[in-house]
Amino acid sequence: MTTLALAISGILVPGGQIQVDISGLTPGEPTFLLGSEELGSQCSSRTAPICADLQSPTVISQGTPLGTGATLSLTLPSTGGTYYLQAISSIEASEVYILDVQGVALISGMAIVCDVDLVDIGVEHFEAPADIIRINGYESGALVVGYDEDPAVPDPGQIFATTWLYAASAPNCDGLTWTAETINSVGSMEHCVVRGPEESDLKADGVIPSTCQSI
């Protein structure tokens, strides 16, 4: 039974950064992190008699560990798709880790312009569309206004777009805490950002997800 294992943290979007944690390393044993777009079998003299479960893999990282764990930062490919990772040495190989890199509409910015009880909000997001961009305003721990918008499409050659909400009703606009969320086809939230004075309270009370990123 293999002790080598991979764990991934981060948002799986094209060009995004993820953290790869490798556990179960054998100190002093040269180890390789491999990546491929296909499953298969590849045997190398550097890891014999252990063969990789990947077709024509690329060596992403290699080294001789001093301890039993290592952490790497990895930039995902610039296009969506399914990718495979595996850690391997001449002693053992980890299970293959499947990276399903989707075009999640990752929010990168939010502009808020208040005019008394009206608001203009621009939400900048990654090119691949969510089904809905949801914009909510909160006050005193409660939802005050909420809007669902169709995502904008980037200009030719661009990878980000900005979805705008114009002249929407927003009582006490300057005092509201705003969130923007990407919602997928089954109604699940994929990414959330928040800005406003009640951010911490809304998270603590479970009104908005604790993972909602301050922006």
TORKOL-4160 file (C-alpha; in steps of 0.2 Angstrom, whole numbers, padded with zeros to 4 digits, m for minus):
215
<pt num="1" X="0000" Y="0000" Z="0000"/>
<pt num="2" X="0007" Y="0017" Z="m0005"/>
<pt num="3" X="0010" Y="0030" Z="0008"/>
<pt num="4" X="0014" Y="0044" Z="m0005"/>
<pt num="5" X="m0001" Y="0055" Z="m0007"/>
<pt num="6" X="m0006" Y="0072" Z="m0015"/>
<pt num="7" X="m0018" Y="0085" Z="m0009"/>
<pt num="8" X="m0023" Y="0100" Z="m0019"/>
<pt num="9" X="m0030" Y="0117" Z="m0013"/>
<pt num="10" X="m0035" Y="0132" Z="m0023"/>
<pt num="11" X="m0048" Y="0136" Z="m0036"/>
<pt num="12" X="m0046" Y="0126" Z="m0052"/>
<pt num="13" X="m0047" Y="0139" Z="m0066"/>
<pt num="14" X="m0036" Y="0140" Z="m0081"/>
<pt num="15" X="m0020" Y="0150" Z="m0077"/>
<pt num="16" X="m0024" Y="0149" Z="m0058"/>
<pt num="17" X="m0012" Y="0145" Z="m0044"/>
<pt num="18" X="m0014" Y="0130" Z="m0034"/>
<pt num="19" X="m0005" Y="0122" Z="m0019"/>
<pt num="20" X="0001" Y="0104" Z="m0020"/>
<pt num="21" X="0005" Y="0095" Z="m0004"/>
<pt num="22" X="0014" Y="0079" Z="m0005"/>
<pt num="23" X="0015" Y="0068" Z="0010"/>
<pt num="24" X="0022" Y="0051" Z="0014"/>
<pt num="25" X="0039" Y="0055" Z="0006"/>
<pt num="26" X="0054" Y="0044" Z="0010"/>
<pt num="27" X="0069" Y="0055" Z="0016"/>
<pt num="28" X="0084" Y="0054" Z="0005"/>
<pt num="29" X="0074" Y="0045" Z="m0009"/>
<pt num="30" X="0073" Y="0055" Z="m0026"/>
<pt num="31" X="0055" Y="0059" Z="m0030"/>
<pt num="32" X="0046" Y="0066" Z="m0045"/>
<pt num="33" X="0030" Y="0076" Z="m0047"/>
<pt num="34" X="0023" Y="0071" Z="m0064"/>
<pt num="35" X="0009" Y="0079" Z="m0075"/>
<pt num="36" X="0000" Y="0073" Z="m0090"/>
<pt num="37" X="m0016" Y="0075" Z="m0100"/>
<pt num="38" X="m0018" Y="0057" Z="m0102"/>
<pt num="39" X="m0018" Y="0041" Z="m0092"/>
<pt num="40" X="m0007" Y="0027" Z="m0097"/>
<pt num="41" X="0009" Y="0019" Z="m0092"/>
<pt num="42" X="0027" Y="0026" Z="m0092"/>
<pt num="43" X="0042" Y="0017" Z="m0086"/>
<pt num="44" X="0058" Y="0027" Z="m0083"/>
<pt num="45" X="0075" Y="0021" Z="m0077"/>
<pt num="46" X="0075" Y="0035" Z="m0064"/>
<pt num="47" X="0060" Y="0027" Z="m0055"/>
<pt num="48" X="0062" Y="0008" Z="m0060"/>
<pt num="49" X="0055" Y="m0003" Z="m0055"/>
<pt num="50" X="0040" Y="0008" Z="m0052"/>
<pt num="51" X="0031" Y="0014" Z="m0067"/>
<pt num="52" X="0019" Y="0030" Z="m0068"/>
<pt num="53" X="0001" Y="0028" Z="m0073"/>
<pt num="54" X="0002" Y="0043" Z="m0085"/>
<pt num="55" X="0005" Y="0044" Z="m0103"/>
<pt num="56" X="0020" Y="0054" Z="m0109"/>
<pt num="57" X="0021" Y="0064" Z="m0092"/>
<pt num="58" X="0030" Y="0080" Z="m0089"/>
<pt num="59" X="0041" Y="0082" Z="m0074"/>
<pt num="60" X="0034" Y="0096" Z="m0065"/>
<pt num="61" X="0046" Y="0096" Z="m0050"/>
<pt num="62" X="0059" Y="0084" Z="m0043"/>
<pt num="63" X="0070" Y="0083" Z="m0028"/>
<pt num="64" X="0077" Y="0073" Z="m0014"/>
<pt num="65" X="0067" Y="0076" Z="0002"/>
<pt num="66" X="0074" Y="0079" Z="0019"/>
<pt num="67" X="0058" Y="0076" Z="0027"/>
<pt num="68" X="0041" Y="0066" Z="0024"/>
<pt num="69" X="0032" Y="0081" Z="0017"/>
<pt num="70" X="0033" Y="0095" Z="0004"/>
<pt num="71" X="0023" Y="0109" Z="m0003"/>
<pt num="72" X="0023" Y="0116" Z="m0020"/>
<pt num="73" X="0015" Y="0131" Z="m0029"/>
<pt num="74" X="0009" Y="0126" Z="m0047"/>
<pt num="75" X="0002" Y="0137" Z="m0061"/>
<pt num="76" X="m0012" Y="0128" Z="m0070"/>
<pt num="77" X="m0013" Y="0127" Z="m0089"/>
<pt num="78" X="m0021" Y="0142" Z="m0098"/>
<pt num="79" X="m0035" Y="0131" Z="m0105"/>
<pt num="80" X="m0048" Y="0121" Z="m0097"/>
<pt num="81" X="m0048" Y="0102" Z="m0097"/>
<pt num="82" X="m0044" Y="0087" Z="m0087"/>
<pt num="83" X="m0026" Y="0085" Z="m0081"/>
<pt num="84" X="m0018" Y="0071" Z="m0070"/>
<pt num="85" X="m0004" Y="0073" Z="m0057"/>
<pt num="86" X="0006" Y="0059" Z="m0049"/>
<pt num="87" X="0021" Y="0058" Z="m0037"/>
<pt num="88" X="0033" Y="0044" Z="m0040"/>
<pt num="89" X="0050" Y="0037" Z="m0033"/>
<pt num="90" X="0059" Y="0021" Z="m0036"/>
<pt num="91" X="0050" Y="0014" Z="m0021"/>
<pt num="92" X="0032" Y="0019" Z="m0024"/>
<pt num="93" X="0019" Y="0030" Z="m0033"/>
<pt num="94" X="0005" Y="0040" Z="m0026"/>
<pt num="95" X="m0013" Y="0038" Z="m0033"/>
<pt num="96" X="m0016" Y="0048" Z="m0048"/>
<pt num="97" X="m0024" Y="0065" Z="m0043"/>
<pt num="98" X="m0037" Y="0071" Z="m0056"/>
<pt num="99" X="m0038" Y="0090" Z="m0059"/>
<pt num="100" X="m0054" Y="0095" Z="m0067"/>
<pt num="101" X="m0050" Y="0113" Z="m0073"/>
<pt num="102" X="m0066" Y="0122" Z="m0077"/>
<pt num="103" X="m0069" Y="0139" Z="m0083"/>
<pt num="104" X="m0076" Y="0145" Z="m0067"/>
<pt num="105" X="m0081" Y="0163" Z="m0068"/>
<pt num="106" X="m0069" Y="0168" Z="m0055"/>
<pt num="107" X="m0072" Y="0186" Z="m0049"/>
<pt num="108" X="m0057" Y="0197" Z="m0049"/>
<pt num="109" X="m0064" Y="0214" Z="m0045"/>
<pt num="110" X="m0080" Y="0224" Z="m0039"/>
<pt num="111" X="m0084" Y="0242" Z="m0042"/>
<pt num="112" X="m0098" Y="0250" Z="m0032"/>
<pt num="113" X="m0104" Y="0268" Z="m0035"/>
<pt num="114" X="m0118" Y="0274" Z="m0024"/>
<pt num="115" X="m0130" Y="0289" Z="m0028"/>
<pt num="116" X="m0141" Y="0291" Z="m0012"/>
<pt num="117" X="m0153" Y="0276" Z="m0014"/>
<pt num="118" X="m0147" Y="0269" Z="m0031"/>
<pt num="119" X="m0131" Y="0259" Z="m0035"/>
<pt num="120" X="m0120" Y="0255" Z="m0050"/>
<pt num="121" X="m0110" Y="0239" Z="m0048"/>
<pt num="122" X="m0097" Y="0232" Z="m0060"/>
<pt num="123" X="m0091" Y="0214" Z="m0057"/>
<pt num="124" X="m0076" Y="0209" Z="m0066"/>
<pt num="125" X="m0074" Y="0190" Z="m0069"/>
<pt num="126" X="m0065" Y="0177" Z="m0079"/>
<pt num="127" X="m0070" Y="0174" Z="m0096"/>
<pt num="128" X="m0079" Y="0157" Z="m0095"/>
<pt num="129" X="m0097" Y="0161" Z="m0090"/>
<pt num="130" X="m0106" Y="0157" Z="m0074"/>
<pt num="131" X="m0125" Y="0155" Z="m0077"/>
<pt num="132" X="m0128" Y="0170" Z="m0066"/>
<pt num="133" X="m0119" Y="0184" Z="m0057"/>
<pt num="134" X="m0128" Y="0187" Z="m0041"/>
<pt num="135" X="m0126" Y="0203" Z="m0032"/>
<pt num="136" X="m0133" Y="0205" Z="m0014"/>
<pt num="137" X="m0134" Y="0220" Z="m0002"/>
<pt num="138" X="m0135" Y="0217" Z="0017"/>
<pt num="139" X="m0139" Y="0228" Z="0032"/>
<pt num="140" X="m0141" Y="0224" Z="0050"/>
<pt num="141" X="m0137" Y="0206" Z="0046"/>
<pt num="142" X="m0151" Y="0204" Z="0033"/>
<pt num="143" X="m0153" Y="0204" Z="0014"/>
<pt num="144" X="m0159" Y="0221" Z="0009"/>
<pt num="145" X="m0158" Y="0220" Z="m0010"/>
<pt num="146" X="m0153" Y="0206" Z="m0022"/>
<pt num="147" X="m0150" Y="0205" Z="m0041"/>
<pt num="148" X="m0147" Y="0191" Z="m0054"/>
<pt num="149" X="m0137" Y="0197" Z="m0069"/>
<pt num="150" X="m0132" Y="0187" Z="m0085"/>
<pt num="151" X="m0113" Y="0187" Z="m0086"/>
<pt num="152" X="m0105" Y="0199" Z="m0099"/>
<pt num="153" X="m0094" Y="0191" Z="m0113"/>
<pt num="154" X="m0076" Y="0197" Z="m0114"/>
<pt num="155" X="m0070" Y="0208" Z="m0129"/>
<pt num="156" X="m0061" Y="0198" Z="m0143"/>
<pt num="157" X="m0044" Y="0193" Z="m0136"/>
<pt num="158" X="m0048" Y="0197" Z="m0118"/>
<pt num="159" X="m0050" Y="0184" Z="m0104"/>
<pt num="160" X="m0060" Y="0195" Z="m0092"/>
<pt num="161" X="m0077" Y="0203" Z="m0093"/>
<pt num="162" X="m0086" Y="0215" Z="m0082"/>
<pt num="163" X="m0105" Y="0213" Z="m0079"/>
<pt num="164" X="m0113" Y="0229" Z="m0074"/>
<pt num="165" X="m0129" Y="0233" Z="m0064"/>
<pt num="166" X="m0135" Y="0250" Z="m0067"/>
<pt num="167" X="m0146" Y="0262" Z="m0057"/>
<pt num="168" X="m0153" Y="0248" Z="m0046"/>
<pt num="169" X="m0162" Y="0252" Z="m0030"/>
<pt num="170" X="m0151" Y="0251" Z="m0014"/>
<pt num="171" X="m0159" Y="0260" Z="0001"/>
<pt num="172" X="m0145" Y="0267" Z="0012"/>
<pt num="173" X="m0133" Y="0262" Z="m0002"/>
<pt num="174" X="m0117" Y="0269" Z="0007"/>
<pt num="175" X="m0121" Y="0258" Z="0022"/>
<pt num="176" X="m0123" Y="0242" Z="0014"/>
<pt num="177" X="m0112" Y="0227" Z="0013"/>
<pt num="178" X="m0111" Y="0220" Z="m0004"/>
<pt num="179" X="m0107" Y="0202" Z="m0011"/>
<pt num="180" X="m0105" Y="0196" Z="m0028"/>
<pt num="181" X="m0107" Y="0177" Z="m0032"/>
<pt num="182" X="m0105" Y="0166" Z="m0047"/>
<pt num="183" X="m0119" Y="0153" Z="m0048"/>
<pt num="184" X="m0118" Y="0138" Z="m0059"/>
<pt num="185" X="m0131" Y="0129" Z="m0069"/>
<pt num="186" X="m0137" Y="0119" Z="m0054"/>
<pt num="187" X="m0139" Y="0134" Z="m0043"/>
<pt num="188" X="m0123" Y="0131" Z="m0033"/>
<pt num="189" X="m0111" Y="0146" Z="m0029"/>
<pt num="190" X="m0094" Y="0143" Z="m0036"/>
<pt num="191" X="m0085" Y="0159" Z="m0030"/>
<pt num="192" X="m0090" Y="0174" Z="m0019"/>
<pt num="193" X="m0083" Y="0191" Z="m0014"/>
<pt num="194" X="m0088" Y="0203" Z="m0001"/>
<pt num="195" X="m0085" Y="0221" Z="0003"/>
<pt num="196" X="m0093" Y="0232" Z="0017"/>
<pt num="197" X="m0094" Y="0235" Z="0036"/>
<pt num="198" X="m0103" Y="0220" Z="0041"/>
<pt num="199" X="m0092" Y="0207" Z="0032"/>
<pt num="200" X="m0086" Y="0199" Z="0048"/>
<pt num="201" X="m0103" Y="0198" Z="0056"/>
<pt num="202" X="m0111" Y="0191" Z="0041"/>
<pt num="203" X="m0098" Y="0177" Z="0040"/>
<pt num="204" X="m0099" Y="0174" Z="0059"/>
<pt num="205" X="m0118" Y="0172" Z="0058"/>
<pt num="206" X="m0118" Y="0161" Z="0043"/>
<pt num="207" X="m0127" Y="0173" Z="0032"/>
<pt num="208" X="m0113" Y="0173" Z="0019"/>
<pt num="209" X="m0100" Y="0159" Z="0017"/>
<pt num="210" X="m0085" Y="0160" Z="0027"/>
<pt num="211" X="m0075" Y="0157" Z="0011"/>
<pt num="212" X="m0082" Y="0173" Z="0003"/>
<pt num="213" X="m0066" Y="0183" Z="m0001"/>
<pt num="214" X="m0064" Y="0201" Z="0005"/>
<pt num="215" X="m0061" Y="0213" Z="m0010"/>
